[in-house]
Amino acid sequence: MDIYDKTADLAATIRDSEEYSDFIETTEKIETSPDARALLKEYRAKQFACELADMAGEDSESLRESLDELCAEMEKDDLLRRYLSAEYNLYRMMEKIRDIFAEKLSLEPDSEDYIIDEESLYLN
């Protein structure tokens, strides 16, 4: 069995997982609910705006407050709450898989001494 076959097996295992099934099921239900879909779209837009503000070094406090209010509103909706939980669980599983790859392939530094200075970012 070659590496591509094993990768396909891993993808099939993920696809058969409860995390993936829950995510797909709730995603399909979100697609049939215009209100839930609109709220989720607004949430994603505000989440993205917060991330952009943070990366630009801008004050994102008012954006965060708005996002928190929207999040509280979303928590009242059972479908959105289940969707966000399913999304979190799937992403968490994928993150654990990534961590295993990184560990087994020695792709992450072993110590805090690993620092990249600006000079090493450029190829000569």
HELIX and SHEET records of a PDB file:
HELIX    1   1 ILE A    3  ARG A   15  1                                  13    
HELIX    2   2 GLU A   18  GLU A   31  1                                  14    
HELIX    3   3 PRO A   34  MET A   55  1                                  22    
HELIX    4   4 GLU A   61  GLU A   75  1                                  15    
HELIX    5   5 ASP A   78  LYS A  104  1                                  27    
HELIX    6   6 GLU A  118  LEU A  121  5                                   4    
END                                                                             
